[in-house]
Amino acid sequence: MDRQKTIAEMISEYLREAAVLVAVFIPLDRILSQEKSFTRQWFWITVGVSAILLVAGITLERVRPAGA
């Protein structure tokens, strides 16, 4: 199992990991910050950005050629 990762595979992995980081760290930053609050608007922004990144990562992984 000594194959190299393709660029598409690396980008799709990056996008999926970024989705998780956005979902965790934006709320955490807003909640722990003394000056900012985590409002309903920030909740939906976080969910939206995370979902877009996740869907893009999954889509890229699914459309790349098998075995590549």
N, C-alpha and C positions, 0 to 999 in steps of 0.2 A: 504494500500500500504506500508506494513512494511517488504518488502523483502530485503535481503542482496544482495549486488552486488557480482557477481562472479569475480574471478581473471581475466578471459578472458575479461569480460566487462570492468574492470578497466584498463587493459592493452590497450585495443582498444581505450578507451577514452583518455588515456595518449598519445598514438601515434598520434591521430588526433589533440590533443592540441599542441603537440610538432611540428607538421607540420606547424601549424599557427605561432607559435613562431619563428621557423626557417625562415619562409617566411617574417616575419616582422623585426626581430631583426638583422639578418645578414646584410641585406642591410642598415638598419639604422646605425649600428655600422660602416660599411665601409664608408658610406657617411659622417657621422659626425666626423670621425677620421681625424685628420690633416695629418697623415702619410700614410694613406691607401686610395686607390680609389676603387670604385665599377666598375670593368671592366666587359666586356662581359663574361669572364671566370667565374667570381664570380656570375654573374647572373644565368648562366646555372648550376653551382654547387648548388646554393640556390634552384632553381626550381627543380633540380633532387633530392636533399635530402628531400625537403618538399613533393614532389610527392611520393617518396618511403615510407615515414612515413605515409602519408595520405592513400595510397593504402593498406599498411599493417594494419592500424587501421580499415579501412572499411572492408577489407577481414576478419579479425578476428571477427569483429562484425557480419558479415553475416554468418560465418560458425559455430559459437557457437550455441549450442542447444537452441531452442525457449523455453522460460519459465525458462531457467536456469539462 
